[in-house]
Amino acid sequence: MTETIKTDVLIIGAGPVGLFAVFELGLLDMKAHLVDILDKVGGQCAELYPEKPIYDIPGIPLVTGQGLTDALMEQVRPFGPTFHLGEMVETIEQIGDPLYRATTGSGKVFEAKVIVIAAGGGSFQPKRPPIAGIEPYEEKSVFYAVRRMEAFRDQRLIIVGGGDSALDWTLNLHPLARRVTLIHRRDDFRAAPDSVNKMRALVASGAMDLAIGQVTSLEGEGGQLSSAVVKGNDGSETRVECDAMLPFFGLTMKLGPVANWGIELKDNLIPVGTETFETSRPGIFAIGDINWYPGKLKLILSGFHEGALMAQKAHRYVYPEKRLVFQYTTSSTSLQKKLGVA
Ligand SMILES: Cc1cc2nc3c(=O)[nH]c(=O)nc-3n(C[C@H](O)[C@H](O)[C@H](O)COP(=O)(O)OP(=O)(O)OC[C@H]3O[C@@H](n4cnc5c(N)ncnc54)[C@H](O)[C@@H]3O)c2cc1C
């Protein structure tokens, strides 16, 4: 039986806005757990443009997507948030007034007085490769993410794709797998040149295989793969024996389960008031790209402001008996103690 994780606030989405919300909540003594379907924090900044410069973060003339993510992680460190990555929040049910129970796809259960939806453009989900009959193998021997490298020890692995994920996992898994075959539709890779060079050196030394072509069908039984058929660009067909296949065809953003949480939606966004950013359900807030109000701008700085106001109202649910006193970090010793600087 899974143990229920109890927390003041559950934040759904560890993008920049979810991360900064940890800071604003922390200043007001509220502890947060964060869940994100990605295997890393930073949302769009880390996944879609880690190396691109951002020029409109107040007070920071230039920072890359990954740089901002790293800085936010440093800023929230004093508050010790707990991250649950590679997990999708699937359901939210109300069990108190307000007290919510949220459950992830893998069965993790959270109980929180406040839920903050910082789900951005929705959850990042892997693109499924165009291979007929792949569904029965998914999560049994076809995986779109690596949660535990050990699970692939001594296995014959097929990794499909030509981007950074495919190349990174090829290099990381090849030392522990029995054999790795990388399959890509052309002999030209979008991944970092250094990774491509390392992969080519492994192929040249005979430590792994590279096949140019497309996986056209899968063979196996009861969800367990035994081989994949690869069609070469010259029309030839080869059968590659394998125990598992990891396709990395990129990610798309889908609204996903947010639509099923009984919250009023407007064009796939969550309408909120601009005083508190609370949704139509008391104790559930929506901040960042996922929300809508007149004049909304989908900018990181808007999400930061929304997080600060959300925390003020969230405090009333977490500490109904306590009065909130407005304080500046520059002059409040009590805030500075929380930040570990006084
Ligand atoms: C190329 C590009 C350039 C940009 N440049 C700028 C810029 O210069 N300045 C600027 O201000 N903005 C810029 N933006 C926009 C900015 O990135 C977004 O406004 C910002 O990322 C929104 O942050 P967020 O935390 O609300 O959502 P996101 O960054 O989208 O993060 C949301 C997270 O929630 C997760 N999630 C969603 N649903 C679930 C669920 N059910 N369970 C678990 N996890 C879930 C997602 O996986 C995701 O990681 C740019 C965007 C792009 C694509």
The ligand as an SDF file (V2000), in Angstrom:
LIG
                    3D

 53 58  0  0  0  0  0  0  0  0999 V2000
   11.0300   29.2050  -27.5980 C   0  0  0  0  0  0  0  0  0  0  0  0
   10.4030   29.9550  -26.4550 C   0  0  0  0  0  0  0  0  0  0  0  0
   10.9710   31.1560  -26.0290 C   0  0  0  0  0  0  0  0  0  0  0  0
   10.4140   31.8570  -24.9650 C   0  0  0  0  0  0  0  0  0  0  0  0
   10.9950   33.0420  -24.5840 N   0  0  0  0  0  0  0  0  0  0  0  0
   10.4810   33.7280  -23.5150 C   0  0  0  0  0  0  0  0  0  0  0  0
   11.0640   34.9550  -23.0860 C   0  0  0  0  0  0  0  0  0  0  0  0
   12.0180   35.4570  -23.6860 O   0  0  0  0  0  0  0  0  0  0  0  0
   10.5120   35.5810  -21.9880 N   0  0  0  0  0  0  0  0  0  0  0  0
    9.4390   35.0790  -21.3170 C   0  0  0  0  0  0  0  0  0  0  0  0
    8.9970   35.6640  -20.3290 O   0  0  0  0  0  0  0  0  0  0  0  0
    8.8410   33.9150  -21.7340 N   0  0  0  0  0  0  0  0  0  0  0  0
    9.3410   33.2340  -22.8060 C   0  0  0  0  0  0  0  0  0  0  0  0
    8.7400   32.0770  -23.2270 N   0  0  0  0  0  0  0  0  0  0  0  0
    7.5350   31.6230  -22.5150 C   0  0  0  0  0  0  0  0  0  0  0  0
    7.9100   30.9870  -21.1880 C   0  0  0  0  0  0  0  0  0  0  0  0
    8.7970   29.8940  -21.4080 O   0  0  0  0  0  0  0  0  0  0  0  0
    6.6540   30.5090  -20.4840 C   0  0  0  0  0  0  0  0  0  0  0  0
    5.8600   31.6430  -20.1990 O   0  0  0  0  0  0  0  0  0  0  0  0
    7.0010   29.8050  -19.1720 C   0  0  0  0  0  0  0  0  0  0  0  0
    7.7660   28.6420  -19.3910 O   0  0  0  0  0  0  0  0  0  0  0  0
    5.7270   29.4370  -18.4180 C   0  0  0  0  0  0  0  0  0  0  0  0
    6.1420   28.8420  -17.2450 O   0  0  0  0  0  0  0  0  0  0  0  0
    5.1740   27.8270  -16.4720 P   0  0  0  0  0  0  0  0  0  0  0  0
    5.9610   27.4070  -15.2630 O   0  0  0  0  0  0  0  0  0  0  0  0
    3.8430   28.4560  -16.3160 O   0  0  0  0  0  0  0  0  0  0  0  0
    4.9580   26.5910  -17.4650 O   0  0  0  0  0  0  0  0  0  0  0  0
    5.9390   25.5910  -18.2040 P   0  0  0  0  0  0  0  0  0  0  0  0
    7.2930   26.1560  -18.3820 O   0  0  0  0  0  0  0  0  0  0  0  0
    5.1870   25.1640  -19.4210 O   0  0  0  0  0  0  0  0  0  0  0  0
    6.0430   24.3600  -17.1870 O   0  0  0  0  0  0  0  0  0  0  0  0
    4.8930   23.6080  -16.8850 C   0  0  0  0  0  0  0  0  0  0  0  0
    5.3180   22.2310  -16.4150 C   0  0  0  0  0  0  0  0  0  0  0  0
    4.1700   21.5310  -15.9300 O   0  0  0  0  0  0  0  0  0  0  0  0
    4.2970   20.1680  -16.2590 C   0  0  0  0  0  0  0  0  0  0  0  0
    2.9640   19.5520  -16.2040 N   0  0  0  0  0  0  0  0  0  0  0  0
    1.8220   19.9470  -16.8350 C   0  0  0  0  0  0  0  0  0  0  0  0
    0.7760   19.1640  -16.4990 N   0  0  0  0  0  0  0  0  0  0  0  0
    1.2580   18.2540  -15.6170 C   0  0  0  0  0  0  0  0  0  0  0  0
    0.6840   17.1730  -14.9000 C   0  0  0  0  0  0  0  0  0  0  0  0
   -0.6210   16.8700  -14.9890 N   0  0  0  0  0  0  0  0  0  0  0  0
    1.4800   16.4160  -14.1030 N   0  0  0  0  0  0  0  0  0  0  0  0
    2.8130   16.6910  -13.9890 C   0  0  0  0  0  0  0  0  0  0  0  0
    3.4150   17.7170  -14.6530 N   0  0  0  0  0  0  0  0  0  0  0  0
    2.6500   18.4880  -15.4460 C   0  0  0  0  0  0  0  0  0  0  0  0
    4.9210   20.2050  -17.6530 C   0  0  0  0  0  0  0  0  0  0  0  0
    5.5610   18.9710  -17.9450 O   0  0  0  0  0  0  0  0  0  0  0  0
    5.9000   21.3740  -17.5340 C   0  0  0  0  0  0  0  0  0  0  0  0
    7.2130   20.9690  -17.1740 O   0  0  0  0  0  0  0  0  0  0  0  0
    9.2640   31.3510  -24.2940 C   0  0  0  0  0  0  0  0  0  0  0  0
    8.6920   30.1420  -24.7120 C   0  0  0  0  0  0  0  0  0  0  0  0
    9.2590   29.4460  -25.7760 C   0  0  0  0  0  0  0  0  0  0  0  0
    8.6270   28.1370  -26.2040 C   0  0  0  0  0  0  0  0  0  0  0  0
  1  2  1  0
  2  3  1  0
  2 52  2  0
  3  4  2  0
  4  5  1  0
  4 50  1  0
  5  6  2  0
  6  7  1  0
  6 13  1  0
  7  8  2  0
  7  9  1  0
  9 10  1  0
 10 11  2  0
 10 12  1  0
 12 13  2  0
 13 14  1  0
 14 15  1  0
 14 50  1  0
 15 16  1  0
 16 17  1  0
 16 18  1  0
 18 19  1  0
 18 20  1  0
 20 21  1  0
 20 22  1  0
 22 23  1  0
 23 24  1  0
 24 25  2  0
 24 26  1  0
 24 27  1  0
 27 28  1  0
 28 29  2  0
 28 30  1  0
 28 31  1  0
 31 32  1  0
 32 33  1  0
 33 34  1  0
 33 48  1  0
 34 35  1  0
 35 36  1  0
 35 46  1  0
 36 37  1  0
 36 45  1  0
 37 38  2  0
 38 39  1  0
 39 40  1  0
 39 45  2  0
 40 41  1  0
 40 42  2  0
 42 43  1  0
 43 44  2  0
 44 45  1  0
 46 47  1  0
 46 48  1  0
 48 49  1  0
 50 51  2  0
 51 52  1  0
 52 53  1  0
M  END
$$$$
